[in-house]
Structure formats: structure tokens, C-alpha cells
Amino acid sequence: MSVTDSDPQNTSYICALNNKGIIQLQGEERVKYLQGQVTADIESLTKTHSLLSCHCDFKGKVWSVSYVLSWEDSILLVTHKTALTNSLAELKKYGVFAKVDINDDTDNWQVLGGKGIKFEEYIIEQFGSLPKGHQSTISNECGVVISIETPSPRYLVVQQKATLPNITFQSEDNDWELDDINSGLAEIREETSNEYVPQMLNLQALDAINFEKGCYMGQEVVARTKYLGRNKRASFILSARLTTEDLTGHSLEYQVGENWRPGGKILRSVSNNNQTTILAVLPIDTDISSAFRLKSNPDAIFITKTLPYTIQ
């Protein structure tokens, strides 16, 4: 079976997300333990609904951003591979005091992303039906599929490699990356690990922070940032008419008079059809249509776009 559906209008595509890693938690105290480590309310995790969450250090700085899935007798954290190492080490450090086993299970999984009729047919073939509703899930022995409705309906499939049919996908993940950026979803990678509190990544706007749950790592700083209004930075979508390599970790500058000053850092980027779109952490009072230049290439000027949600 071969699936290589893609078109220039970006209405349908299927790709292997080879930059994703999987942390697996097993054991009778997996829910209780993870509840004390991440920003989401893990006690609300079900077989039919996933969570978006982040893992912070005690200063509230984010190690990783993950989808949290319930699969059989385990919890799966789907995160970027380059952020996995630090996040896994921190989880294992405190996991020795609980009845939980925490492992890098990436090698056993294939993560797929896409949208359109052909991908829906594949999901129905593998899982029996499609999940409906944002972050809803369906699971079986093959793995888990998540419905994501922003910026348009699409699906994330986390599937055991041993259950994969003979299938080929697009090698590039540009379409998925563009959809993620246009949905305003921040992703932590090695270049940006342990630098930002969750609100600088707009994660409160994506329901990735539960402010009613009990204590977790970094909770005091995250709560103080919300209730005392101390957050001075946020993530913004920007675009430029050019094609570049991946700009993750690159710096932006803004103009004051005849001088250029530090403006922020890029979290993720993608080039598609002679346009580069990025998500970057900038001053929270940045206006839409503001101009920023790339420090490593002063001729590259990026313009801020409207976010798909409200920052509070």
C-alpha cells in the first residue's frame, strides 16, 4: 500500500513525523506521579481524549511540550526528539520514589500526521473509525489516533511499528509543521529547552495548563505569572517572502530609530512555496504587522500575523 497524497493547496497530505519521540510511563502510580510533574490535569486523561501539556523545572522553565495519550496500561508523551532527553532524565530522577517505570520508547513507534480522504481511509482501516472533536482519541492494540481541529481538521497517528502495513509516506513534514505553526502551537526543541515559562509559549490559550490542580514541578512560578501578571513575552506567528533552512533557535531584531535591538527567538519554522513561516517568542505588546529582521540575515524581514486565539 502506498500513500503519498499531497497537493499545492495543502488540502490533503500524509507524512511521517520522524522528529517526534515517545516517553512511556507504566506502573500503578503512573497517573499520580505524572500529575505531580506536568501542567495538565492528568487525572482527566481518558481513552477517548488526549491532553496537551508541558513539563517544567522547579523555576517554571519548560523542558518539553507534549501530547499526553492513554494507551492500554500506559501513558504516552509525544514530544520533539531533541527535547526528550532532558525531559526524560528529569522524569526518571523523581520517578524512583513512585511505582512507575519511565522509558524512551521511540524506537517502537511511528508517528504520522496528515489530513484528507486518503489519510482518513487509512485511519479507518487501522482503527475502525475516526475520532471526532478536538484532541479526541481512538485507540487499539496498534496505537492511538488524535483528532486535531486547528487550523483545520487533521489527525496525528501514534502507531506501533510492528503493526504498520507495507506503506510509504511523504518524507517531508513541511505541511504538518505549517499547520502546527498556524495553529499557534509552540514546540520546545534542544535550542530552546529550559528558557521559557509556559505562558511565554501561549500554552494557557491552548488549555495546556490547569490552574486548579494541585502542586506540580514549577507550579508556583506558573501560577505567579498568571495571577500577578508578570509575563512580558508571548509567542507570535510571523512570515516572510523567502526560503530558508530551519531557523529554530535563531534570533530576531526590531528597529528603534536607526538601531536594531534584540527582539526574540524563533521556536519553530517552515519554508513552503517561497514563504517562510515561524513561531517566535517576542515582547507581549508586539502589534500585528510589526516588522522583525533575522539577526543572521538582516535582509530577511518577518511580519507578525494574527494569532488564532486570544492571549490572556
C-alpha positions as CSV (number, residue, x, y, z in Angstrom):
1,M,0.0,0.0,0.0
2,S,1.3,3.4,-0.9
3,V,0.0,6.7,0.4
4,T,1.7,9.9,-1.0
5,D,-1.3,12.2,-1.2
6,S,-0.4,15.9,-1.3
7,D,-1.4,19.0,-3.3
8,P,-0.1,22.6,-3.6
9,Q,-3.2,23.9,-1.9
10,N,-2.3,22.0,1.3
11,T,-5.8,20.5,1.4
12,S,-4.5,17.0,1.9
13,Y,-1.3,15.3,2.9
14,I,0.3,12.4,4.8
15,C,3.8,12.4,6.3
16,A,5.9,10.6,8.7
17,L,6.8,12.8,11.7
18,N,10.3,11.4,12.3
19,N,11.2,14.2,14.6
20,K,8.8,13.0,17.3
21,G,9.8,10.9,20.3
22,I,7.8,8.8,22.7
23,I,8.1,8.7,26.5
24,Q,6.2,5.8,28.0
25,L,5.1,5.6,31.6
26,Q,3.8,2.3,33.1
27,G,3.0,1.2,36.6
28,E,0.1,1.6,39.1
29,E,1.2,5.1,40.1
30,R,1.8,6.4,36.6
31,V,-1.2,8.9,36.8
32,K,-0.5,10.0,40.3
33,Y,3.2,10.5,39.5
34,L,2.7,12.4,36.3
35,Q,0.1,14.6,37.9
36,G,2.8,16.0,40.1
37,Q,5.2,16.6,37.2
38,V,3.3,18.4,34.4
39,T,0.9,21.3,33.9
40,A,-2.1,19.4,32.6
41,D,-4.6,17.6,34.8
42,I,-3.5,14.0,34.2
43,E,-6.4,12.7,36.3
44,S,-8.8,13.9,33.5
45,L,-6.9,11.9,30.8
46,T,-9.2,9.2,29.3
47,K,-9.0,6.6,26.5
48,T,-11.1,8.9,24.3
49,H,-9.5,12.3,25.0
50,S,-5.9,13.4,24.9
51,L,-4.2,16.3,26.7
52,L,-1.7,18.9,25.7
53,S,0.8,19.6,28.5
54,C,4.3,20.8,29.3
55,H,7.0,19.6,31.7
56,C,8.8,22.3,33.6
57,D,11.8,22.6,36.0
58,F,11.3,24.0,39.5
59,K,11.7,27.5,38.2
60,G,8.8,27.0,35.8
61,K,11.0,26.8,32.7
62,V,9.8,24.4,30.1
63,W,11.7,21.2,29.3
64,S,9.2,19.9,26.7
65,V,5.7,20.3,25.3
66,S,3.8,17.0,24.7
67,Y,0.6,15.4,23.7
68,V,-0.4,13.1,26.5
69,L,-2.2,9.8,25.5
70,S,-3.7,6.9,27.3
71,W,-2.8,3.6,25.6
72,E,-3.6,0.2,27.1
73,D,-1.8,0.1,30.5
74,S,0.5,3.1,29.9
75,I,0.7,6.8,29.3
76,L,2.5,8.1,26.2
77,L,4.1,11.5,25.9
78,V,4.6,12.6,22.3
79,T,7.2,15.3,22.1
80,H,10.1,16.5,20.0
81,K,13.0,14.1,19.9
82,T,15.6,16.8,20.8
83,A,13.6,17.8,23.9
84,L,13.0,14.2,25.0
85,T,16.4,13.6,26.6
86,N,16.3,16.3,29.2
87,S,12.6,15.8,29.9
88,L,13.1,12.0,30.3
89,A,16.1,12.5,32.7
90,E,14.1,14.8,34.9
91,L,11.1,12.5,35.0
92,K,13.2,9.5,35.8
93,K,15.0,11.4,38.6
94,Y,11.9,11.6,40.7
95,G,10.2,8.5,39.4
96,V,12.4,6.3,41.6
97,F,10.2,7.3,44.5
98,A,7.0,6.0,42.9
99,K,5.6,2.8,41.4
100,V,6.2,3.9,37.9
101,D,8.5,2.8,35.0
102,I,9.6,5.6,32.6
103,N,11.3,4.9,29.4
104,D,12.2,6.2,25.9
105,D,10.0,4.1,23.7
106,T,10.6,6.0,20.5
107,D,12.1,3.1,18.6
108,N,8.8,1.1,18.9
109,W,6.6,3.8,17.3
110,Q,5.9,5.6,14.1
111,V,4.2,9.0,14.3
112,L,2.2,10.1,11.3
113,G,0.4,13.3,10.6
114,G,-2.0,14.4,7.9
115,K,-5.4,15.2,6.6
116,G,-7.7,14.4,3.7
117,I,-9.7,11.5,2.4
118,K,-6.8,9.1,1.9
119,F,-5.5,9.5,5.4
120,E,-9.0,9.1,6.8
121,E,-9.3,5.9,4.9
122,Y,-6.0,4.7,6.3
123,I,-7.1,5.5,9.9
124,I,-10.5,3.7,9.4
125,E,-8.6,0.7,8.0
126,Q,-6.3,0.6,11.1
127,F,-8.6,1.8,13.9
128,G,-12.1,1.1,12.7
129,S,-13.4,4.7,12.8
130,L,-12.3,8.4,13.1
131,P,-12.2,10.3,16.4
132,K,-14.4,13.4,16.4
133,G,-13.7,16.6,18.3
134,H,-10.5,18.5,19.1
135,Q,-8.0,16.2,20.8
136,S,-10.4,13.3,20.9
137,T,-8.8,9.9,20.5
138,I,-9.4,6.3,19.4
139,S,-7.0,3.5,20.4
140,N,-6.5,-0.2,19.9
141,E,-3.6,-2.6,20.0
142,C,-2.0,-0.7,17.1
143,G,-1.8,2.6,18.9
144,V,-3.7,5.9,19.2
145,V,-5.1,8.4,16.7
146,I,-5.8,12.0,17.8
147,S,-8.2,14.4,16.1
148,I,-6.8,17.9,15.9
149,E,-9.2,20.7,14.6
150,T,-6.8,23.6,14.3
151,P,-6.1,25.4,11.9
152,S,-8.3,22.8,10.0
153,P,-9.3,19.2,10.8
154,R,-6.3,16.8,10.7
155,Y,-5.0,13.7,12.5
156,L,-2.0,12.6,14.5
157,V,-1.4,8.8,14.5
158,V,0.9,7.2,17.0
159,Q,1.3,3.6,15.8
160,Q,3.3,0.6,16.9
161,K,5.9,-0.1,14.1
162,A,5.1,-3.8,14.4
163,T,1.6,-3.2,13.2
164,L,2.4,-0.9,10.3
165,P,1.3,-2.2,6.9
166,N,3.6,-2.0,3.9
167,I,3.2,1.7,3.3
168,T,5.2,4.7,2.2
169,F,4.5,8.4,3.1
170,Q,5.8,11.8,2.2
171,S,9.3,12.1,3.5
172,E,9.0,15.8,4.4
173,D,6.8,17.1,7.2
174,N,6.5,20.7,6.0
175,D,2.7,20.6,5.7
176,W,2.3,19.4,9.2
177,E,4.8,21.9,10.5
178,L,3.0,24.7,8.8
179,D,-0.4,23.7,10.2
180,D,1.1,23.5,13.7
181,I,2.6,27.0,13.4
182,N,-0.6,28.4,12.0
183,S,-2.5,26.9,15.0
184,G,-0.1,28.8,17.3
185,L,1.3,25.7,18.8
186,A,4.7,26.1,20.4
187,E,7.2,23.3,20.4
188,I,10.3,23.1,22.6
189,R,13.5,21.7,21.0
190,E,17.1,21.4,22.1
191,E,17.8,25.0,21.0
192,T,15.0,26.4,23.2
193,S,14.9,24.0,26.1
194,N,14.6,25.4,29.7
195,E,14.3,29.0,28.6
196,Y,10.6,29.9,28.8
197,V,7.7,29.7,31.3
198,P,4.6,28.1,29.7
199,Q,2.7,31.5,29.3
200,M,5.5,32.7,27.0
201,L,4.6,29.8,24.7
202,N,0.8,30.8,24.9
203,L,0.1,27.4,26.4
204,Q,-2.6,28.8,28.6
205,A,-4.6,29.7,25.5
206,L,-4.4,26.1,24.3
207,D,-5.6,24.6,27.6
208,A,-2.3,23.0,28.3
209,I,-2.2,24.5,31.9
210,N,-4.6,23.6,34.6
211,F,-4.6,26.3,37.2
212,E,-6.9,24.4,39.6
213,K,-4.9,21.2,40.0
214,G,-2.6,20.6,42.9
215,C,1.2,21.0,43.1
216,Y,3.5,20.1,40.2
217,M,7.0,20.9,39.2
218,G,7.2,24.7,38.6
219,Q,3.6,25.3,39.7
220,E,4.4,28.2,41.9
221,V,6.1,30.2,39.2
222,V,3.4,29.3,36.6
223,A,0.7,30.5,39.0
224,R,2.5,33.6,39.9
225,T,3.0,34.5,36.3
226,K,-0.8,34.2,35.8
227,Y,-2.1,35.9,38.9
228,L,0.5,38.6,39.3
229,G,0.6,39.5,35.6
230,R,4.4,39.2,35.4
231,N,4.6,37.7,31.9
232,K,6.2,40.2,29.4
233,R,6.6,37.8,26.5
234,A,4.4,35.7,24.2
235,S,4.6,33.6,21.0
236,F,3.7,35.2,17.7
237,I,3.3,33.9,14.1
238,L,5.4,35.7,11.5
239,S,6.1,35.2,7.8
240,A,8.5,36.4,5.1
241,R,8.7,36.0,1.4
242,L,11.8,33.9,1.2
243,T,13.0,30.3,1.5
244,T,15.4,29.3,4.3
245,E,16.8,26.4,6.2
246,D,15.3,25.6,9.6
247,L,15.5,28.7,11.8
248,T,14.8,27.1,15.2
249,G,16.9,28.9,17.8
250,H,17.7,31.9,15.6
251,S,17.3,35.4,17.0
252,L,15.1,38.3,15.7
253,E,15.7,42.0,16.0
254,Y,13.4,45.1,15.8
255,Q,14.3,48.6,14.8
256,V,14.4,51.6,17.2
257,G,15.4,54.7,15.3
258,E,18.5,53.8,13.3
259,N,19.4,50.9,15.6
260,W,18.3,47.3,15.8
261,R,17.7,45.7,19.2
262,P,17.2,42.1,20.3
263,G,13.6,41.1,19.7
264,G,13.2,37.4,20.4
265,K,13.9,33.9,19.5
266,I,12.4,31.5,16.9
267,L,10.7,28.3,18.3
268,R,10.0,26.6,15.0
269,S,10.0,27.4,11.3
270,V,9.0,26.1,7.9
271,S,9.5,27.1,4.3
272,N,6.8,26.3,1.8
273,N,6.1,27.8,-1.7
274,N,8.7,30.6,-1.4
275,Q,7.4,31.7,2.0
276,T,8.8,31.0,5.5
277,T,6.5,31.0,8.5
278,I,7.8,31.0,12.0
279,L,6.6,31.0,15.6
280,A,8.8,33.2,17.8
281,V,8.8,34.5,21.4
282,L,8.5,38.3,21.3
283,P,7.5,41.1,23.7
284,I,3.9,40.6,24.6
285,D,2.9,44.1,23.5
286,T,4.0,43.4,19.9
287,D,1.5,44.7,17.4
288,I,0.2,42.8,14.4
289,S,2.1,43.7,11.2
290,S,5.2,44.6,13.2
291,A,8.5,44.0,11.3
292,F,11.4,42.0,12.7
293,R,14.6,41.1,10.9
294,L,16.6,37.9,11.2
295,K,19.9,38.6,13.0
296,S,21.8,36.1,11.0
297,N,20.4,37.5,7.7
298,P,19.4,41.2,8.1
299,D,17.8,41.2,4.7
300,A,15.2,38.7,5.9
301,I,12.2,40.7,7.2
302,F,9.4,38.9,9.0
303,I,5.9,40.4,9.6
304,T,3.7,39.4,12.6
305,K,0.3,37.9,11.8
306,T,-2.9,37.5,13.8
307,L,-2.9,34.6,16.2
308,P,-5.9,32.1,16.1
309,Y,-6.6,32.7,19.8
310,T,-6.6,35.4,22.4
311,I,-3.6,35.8,24.8
312,Q,-4.6,36.4,28.4
